[in-house]
Amino acid sequence: MGSSVRDLAGATPATRDRYVDLLRVASLAAVVLGHWLMAAVTPDGVGNLLAVVPALQPLTWLLQVMPVFFFVGGFSHALSYRSLLRKHARPASGAAADSVYSAFLRARLQRLLRPTTVFVLVWGAAALIVQLLGGGGGLTGATLRMVTQPLWFIGIYLAMVALTPPLLRLHERYGWVAFAGPAGAAAAVDILRFAAGVPYVEFLNFAFVWLAVHQLGFLRADGRIRRPALLAGAGLVTACALVAFGPYPLSMVGMPGEKVSNMAPPTLALLAHGLWLVGAVELLRAPAARLLERPRVWRTVVAANGVAMTAFLWHLTAMFGVYGALLALDVPLPAPASAAWWAQVPLRIACAAALTAALVAVFRTFERPAPSAPGTDRGPLAAPGAPGAGPLAALGATLCLLGVLGLSMVGFNDLLDGRTALLIAIPVSAPAAVAMTLGGWLLVERAGRGRGAR
């Protein structure tokens, strides 16, 4: 691995925006660390440290960095799709654009869905074995229920990838207005939700909030975020005002038992939080870029990008594995937030990191680094699919989106009992969610293969 990473790092073109690669790794690492810190596991169940110690909730304004990942995604998607169009599509050729779209989806989704599919199949088989043997209670049951929860972000991200071409055209025509559209829609949804009491309307913000952040990535790709300090200041002031005077909670992550969550579904407060984060990371761009010119630092970022998605998928598995080992060894689990609990934190995190590294070593082969884009998910310029493949690819992406989202909600616990969760008012079971994910991925693969491969 070392020599390949060195080669990839050495082949990095001078025009590459290395800071984007750093932001991708750093945002996922912050999410992983946040999950490890917030988990309050006891022999009786799994809680949230932020609920035990509410004074720590302001930390979520630093650790809730998922908006940065969607921002970086918008930047990368714009560059990738434009590259494919320049290479393969003829002007005013709808068929060419259609085939490029299918190839774009396949190239972008490979780095997401291949490791995700393996994760789903491994955990599905493990859950089936556990429940056939009569297990599934206690910490094992909590693990089967919770390991799939982070998949929600992959589901939403799939939608951003699938919608990139029309969203990019809107951006190219309207610029900041194309961002203002979904941002204004997110505000309107919250007004209808909190002021008018319209039921279920809040779920629209799963689209509007993340679409708005994604549009910021397009603006970044075209160099149109020229005043990051203004963006950060406006976002921070707005977020503070919404939390202080509105119906929004302080925490930027979901809290057990709370009536309103800023995350699920996303709120206008989370969008304002995303604005301040995007402005803040843009302010750090110049010093970070100088740091990334150092060969050793850049090699580290390239290596980390090559396994970031695998580490994200398996980090909760590692965390629950550590807690399971402690219980099996009769090591006492102190009360969350007690002095003994805090003293145990460094050891638990170190063990979780070591176990995550071991899982990455086993499963990293399914997250193939793209040779034309060292250390990122940008991917090579694939050959376009056959004419008419665009609708098939879009259908596949939609099935993947629904399957992954459904699985994040229902989990693998009570797999044999037919447990379901509501996904857009439709009950979805774990087997159905897995089937949609696998079927959608096969459709994307079929549609996106180049004509020569057929």
C-alpha positions in Angstrom: 0.0 0.0 0.0 2.8 2.4 0.9 4.4 2.4 -2.6 1.1 2.9 -4.3 0.2 5.8 -2.0 3.6 7.3 -2.7 3.1 6.9 -6.4 -0.4 8.4 -6.3 0.7 11.3 -4.2 3.7 11.9 -6.5 1.4 11.9 -9.6 -0.9 14.6 -8.2 -1.2 17.4 -10.8 -0.2 20.9 -9.7 -3.8 22.2 -10.5 -5.4 19.8 -8.0 -7.3 21.3 -5.0 -5.7 19.3 -2.2 -7.7 21.1 0.4 -10.9 19.5 -0.8 -9.4 16.1 -0.2 -8.4 17.1 3.3 -11.9 18.4 4.1 -13.4 15.1 2.9 -11.2 13.1 5.3 -11.5 15.5 8.2 -15.3 15.7 8.0 -15.7 11.9 8.1 -13.1 11.6 10.9 -14.9 14.2 13.0 -18.2 12.3 12.6 -16.4 9.0 13.7 -14.8 10.7 16.7 -18.1 12.3 17.7 -19.9 8.9 17.6 -17.2 7.3 19.7 -17.4 10.2 22.3 -21.2 10.5 22.5 -21.9 6.8 23.0 -22.9 6.2 26.6 -23.0 2.4 26.8 -24.1 0.6 29.9 -25.1 -3.0 30.5 -28.7 -1.8 30.3 -28.5 -0.1 26.9 -27.0 2.6 24.8 -27.5 6.3 25.6 -26.1 9.6 24.5 -23.5 11.5 26.5 -25.0 14.8 25.4 -28.3 13.9 27.1 -26.4 13.0 30.3 -24.4 16.2 30.2 -26.4 18.9 28.3 -23.6 21.4 29.0 -21.6 19.6 26.3 -24.2 20.2 23.5 -22.4 23.3 22.2 -19.6 20.9 21.1 -21.9 19.8 18.3 -21.4 23.1 16.7 -17.9 21.9 16.0 -18.3 18.2 15.7 -21.4 18.2 13.5 -19.5 18.6 10.2 -21.6 16.6 7.9 -22.5 19.8 6.0 -18.8 20.1 5.0 -19.0 16.6 3.4 -22.0 17.6 1.3 -20.3 20.9 0.4 -17.2 19.0 -0.8 -19.4 16.6 -2.6 -21.0 19.4 -4.6 -17.5 20.6 -5.6 -16.3 17.2 -6.7 -19.5 16.3 -8.5 -19.3 19.5 -10.6 -15.8 18.8 -11.7 -16.4 15.2 -12.4 -19.6 15.7 -14.5 -18.1 18.6 -16.5 -15.0 16.5 -17.3 -17.2 13.7 -18.6 -19.2 16.1 -20.7 -16.1 17.7 -22.2 -14.7 14.3 -23.1 -17.7 12.4 -24.4 -20.8 14.6 -25.0 -21.4 16.4 -28.3 -23.0 19.8 -28.1 -26.8 19.7 -28.4 -26.8 15.9 -28.3 -29.4 14.7 -25.9 -28.5 11.0 -26.4 -24.8 11.8 -25.7 -25.7 13.6 -22.5 -28.0 10.8 -21.5 -25.2 8.2 -21.8 -22.8 10.4 -20.0 -25.2 10.7 -17.1 -25.4 6.9 -16.7 -21.6 6.7 -16.8 -21.3 9.5 -14.3 -23.7 7.8 -11.9 -21.8 4.5 -12.1 -18.4 6.1 -11.6 -19.5 8.2 -8.6 -21.5 5.5 -6.9 -18.9 2.8 -7.2 -16.9 4.2 -4.3 -20.0 4.5 -2.2 -22.0 1.4 -3.0 -19.3 -1.3 -3.3 -18.1 -1.0 0.3 -21.7 -0.3 1.5 -23.0 -3.4 -0.2 -20.3 -5.5 1.4 -21.1 -4.0 4.8 -24.8 -4.7 4.4 -24.3 -8.3 3.3 -21.9 -9.1 6.1 -24.1 -7.6 8.8 -27.2 -9.1 7.2 -25.6 -12.6 7.4 -24.4 -12.0 10.9 -27.8 -10.8 12.1 -29.4 -13.9 10.5 -27.0 -16.2 12.3 -27.4 -14.5 15.6 -31.2 -14.6 15.5 -31.3 -18.2 14.3 -29.3 -19.1 17.4 -31.8 -17.3 19.6 -29.7 -14.2 20.3 -30.4 -10.6 19.7 -30.9 -9.2 23.2 -28.9 -6.7 25.3 -25.9 -5.1 23.6 -26.1 -7.5 20.6 -29.6 -6.3 19.9 -28.6 -2.6 20.2 -25.7 -3.2 17.9 -27.9 -4.9 15.2 -30.3 -1.9 15.5 -27.7 0.9 15.4 -24.8 -0.1 13.1 -26.9 0.8 10.1 -28.0 4.2 11.3 -25.1 6.2 9.7 -26.2 4.9 6.3 -28.8 7.7 6.2 -26.0 10.0 5.0 -25.1 7.7 2.2 -28.7 7.6 1.1 -29.0 11.4 1.0 -25.7 11.6 -0.8 -26.9 9.2 -3.5 -29.7 11.7 -4.2 -27.2 14.5 -4.5 -25.2 12.5 -7.1 -28.3 11.6 -9.1 -29.5 15.2 -9.2 -26.1 16.7 -10.1 -26.7 17.4 -13.8 -30.0 19.4 -13.5 -28.8 21.1 -10.3 -25.5 22.0 -12.1 -27.4 23.5 -15.0 -29.5 25.6 -12.6 -26.3 26.8 -10.9 -24.7 27.7 -14.2 -27.7 29.8 -15.2 -28.6 31.4 -11.8 -25.6 31.2 -9.5 -26.4 32.2 -6.0 -30.1 32.3 -6.8 -29.9 28.5 -7.4 -28.7 28.2 -3.8 -31.3 30.7 -2.5 -34.1 28.5 -4.0 -33.6 25.4 -1.8 -32.6 27.6 1.2 -35.8 29.6 0.9 -37.8 26.4 0.5 -36.2 25.1 3.8 -37.3 28.2 5.6 -40.8 27.9 4.2 -41.0 24.3 5.3 -40.1 25.3 8.9 -42.7 28.0 8.8 -45.3 25.6 7.7 -44.1 23.1 10.3 -43.8 25.3 13.4 -46.2 28.2 12.7 -49.0 26.5 10.8 -48.6 23.0 12.2 -48.7 21.3 8.8 -48.1 17.6 9.4 -45.2 15.7 7.6 -44.0 18.7 5.7 -40.8 18.7 7.7 -39.5 15.7 5.8 -39.1 17.8 2.7 -36.1 19.4 4.4 -34.2 16.2 4.0 -34.0 17.4 0.4 -34.0 21.2 0.7 -31.3 21.6 3.4 -28.8 19.2 1.9 -29.5 20.5 -1.6 -28.7 24.0 -0.5 -25.4 22.9 1.1 -24.6 20.9 -2.1 -25.2 24.0 -4.2 -22.5 25.8 -2.2 -20.1 23.2 -3.5 -20.9 24.2 -7.1 -20.3 27.9 -6.1 -17.0 26.9 -4.6 -16.0 25.0 -7.9 -16.6 28.2 -9.9 -14.7 30.4 -7.4 -17.9 32.3 -6.4 -17.5 32.2 -2.6 -15.4 35.3 -2.4 -16.3 36.5 1.1 -16.1 33.5 3.4 -16.0 35.6 6.5 -19.3 37.2 5.6 -20.8 33.7 4.9 -19.5 32.3 8.2 -20.6 35.4 10.2 -24.1 35.4 8.7 -24.5 31.7 9.2 -23.4 31.8 12.9 -25.5 34.8 13.8 -28.5 33.3 12.1 -28.0 29.9 13.8 -27.6 31.6 17.2 -30.8 33.7 16.7 -32.8 30.7 15.6 -31.8 28.6 18.6 -32.2 31.5 21.1 -35.5 32.8 19.9 -37.0 30.0 17.8 -38.2 26.4 18.4 -34.8 24.9 17.6 -32.7 22.9 20.1 -29.2 23.8 21.0 -27.7 20.5 19.8 -26.9 20.1 16.1 -27.3 16.3 16.4 -30.4 14.3 17.3 -31.1 13.8 21.0 -33.1 10.9 22.5 -36.6 11.9 23.5 -36.6 15.5 22.2 -39.6 16.7 20.3 -37.6 18.6 17.7 -34.3 17.5 16.2 -32.1 19.7 14.1 -30.9 16.6 12.2 -33.8 14.3 11.5 -35.4 16.0 9.7 -32.9 18.8 9.1 -34.0 22.3 10.1 -33.2 25.9 9.0 -31.0 26.1 12.0 -28.9 23.2 10.7 -28.6 25.0 7.3 -27.4 28.2 9.0 -24.9 26.0 10.9 -23.8 24.6 7.6 -23.2 28.1 6.2 -21.0 29.1 9.1 -19.0 25.9 8.8 -18.5 26.3 5.1 -17.4 29.9 5.6 -15.0 28.8 8.4 -13.3 26.1 6.4 -12.9 28.5 3.5 -11.1 30.9 5.8 -8.6 28.2 6.6 -8.0 27.3 3.0 -4.8 29.2 2.4 -2.8 28.0 5.5 -4.1 24.4 4.9 -3.0 24.5 1.3 0.5 25.4 2.3 0.6 22.6 4.8 -0.6 20.1 2.1 2.4 21.0 -0.1 4.5 19.0 2.3 4.9 15.5 0.8 4.4 13.5 4.0 1.3 15.4 4.9 -0.2 14.9 1.4 0.7 11.2 1.4 -1.2 10.9 4.6 -4.3 12.6 3.1 -4.1 10.4 0.0 -3.9 7.2 2.1 -6.7 8.3 4.3 -9.0 9.1 1.4 -8.5 5.7 0.0 -10.1 4.1 3.0 -12.3 6.8 4.5 -15.6 5.3 3.4 -14.7 1.9 4.7 -13.6 3.3 8.0 -16.9 5.3 8.3 -19.0 2.2 7.5 -17.3 0.0 10.1 -16.5 2.5 13.0 -19.7 1.7 14.9 -19.0 -2.0 14.5 -15.6 -1.4 16.1 -17.0 0.7 18.9 -19.6 -1.9 19.9 -17.0 -4.6 19.6 -14.9 -2.8 22.2 -17.8 -2.5 24.6 -18.7 -6.2 24.0 -15.2 -7.2 24.8 -15.2 -5.2 28.0 -18.5 -6.8 29.1 -17.2 -10.3 28.2 -14.1 -9.7 30.3 -16.2 -8.4 33.2 -14.5 -5.0 33.0 -16.9 -2.6 34.8 -18.6 0.0 32.6 -18.7 3.2 34.8 -21.7 5.5 34.8 -21.5 7.8 31.8 -19.8 11.2 32.5 -18.4 10.0 35.8 -14.8 10.5 36.6 -14.1 6.8 36.0 -15.9 7.0 32.7 -13.8 9.9 31.5 -10.7 8.2 32.6 -11.6 5.2 30.4 -12.3 7.3 27.3 -8.8 7.4 25.9 -8.4 3.6 26.2 -11.8 3.0 24.6 -11.1 5.3 21.7 -7.7 3.8 21.1 -9.1 0.3 21.1 -12.0 1.4 18.7 -9.4 3.0 16.4 -7.3 -0.2 16.4 -10.3 -2.4 15.7 -11.5 0.0 12.9 -8.0 -0.2 11.3 -8.2 -4.0 11.4 -11.6 -4.0 9.7 -10.3 -1.5 7.1 -7.5 -3.9 6.4 -10.0 -6.7 5.7 -12.5 -4.7 3.7 -10.6 -1.8 2.1 -10.2 -3.8 -1.2 -13.9 -3.0 -1.9 -13.1 0.7 -1.9 -11.0 1.0 -5.0 -9.0 4.2 -5.3 -9.4 5.8 -8.7 -6.1 6.0 -10.6 -6.9 9.3 -12.2 -7.8 11.0 -8.9 -5.4 10.0 -6.2 -7.0 9.6 -2.8 -10.5 10.8 -3.7 -13.8 9.5 -5.0 -13.6 11.6 -8.1 -13.0 8.6 -10.3 -11.7 8.1 -13.8 -13.5 9.3 -16.9 -15.6 6.3 -17.7 -16.8 5.4 -21.2 -20.4 6.6 -21.7 -23.2 4.1 -21.4 -25.5 3.1 -24.2 -28.0 5.7 -25.5 -31.2 5.6 -23.4 -29.3 4.3 -20.3 -30.0 7.5 -18.3 -33.5 6.6 -17.1 -32.3 3.1 -16.1 -29.5 4.6 -14.1 -31.8 7.1 -12.5 -34.2 4.2 -11.5 -31.3 2.3 -10.1 -30.1 5.3 -8.0 -33.6 5.8 -6.7 -33.8 2.2 -5.6 -30.4 2.4 -3.9 -31.5 5.7 -2.2 -34.7 4.1 -0.8 -33.0 0.9 0.2 -30.1 2.5 2.1 -32.4 5.0 3.8 -34.8 2.2 4.8 -32.0 0.1 6.2 -30.7 3.0 8.2 -34.1 3.3 9.8 -35.1 -0.3 10.4 -31.7 -1.9 11.2 -31.1 -5.6 11.4 -32.6 -6.4 14.8 -35.7 -8.6 14.8 -34.8 -9.6 11.2 -36.9 -12.8 11.3 -39.8 -11.1 13.1 -40.7 -8.9 10.1 -39.8 -5.6 11.9 -40.5 -2.6 9.7 -39.9 1.2 9.7 -41.9 3.9 7.9 -40.1 5.3 4.8 -42.1 8.0 3.2 -45.3 6.5 4.7 -44.4 3.0 3.4 -43.4 0.2 5.9 -40.0 -1.2 4.9 -38.4 -4.3 6.3 -34.7 -5.0 6.4 -34.9 -7.7 3.6 -36.8 -5.4 1.4 -34.3 -2.6 2.0 -31.4 -4.9 1.1 -33.2 -6.1 -2.0 -33.8 -2.5 -3.2 -30.1 -1.6 -2.5 -28.8 -4.6 -4.4 -31.3 -4.3 -7.3 -30.6 -0.6 -7.7 -26.9 -1.1 -7.7 -27.2 -3.8 -10.5 -29.3 -1.3 -12.6 -26.7 1.4 -12.2 -23.9 -1.0 -13.2 -25.9 -2.2 -16.2 -26.7 1.3 -17.4 -23.3 2.8 -16.8 -21.1 0.2 -18.5 -19.5 1.6 -21.7 -20.8 0.5 -25.1 -17.6 -1.4 -25.6 -18.2 -3.5 -22.5 -21.6 -4.5 -23.9 
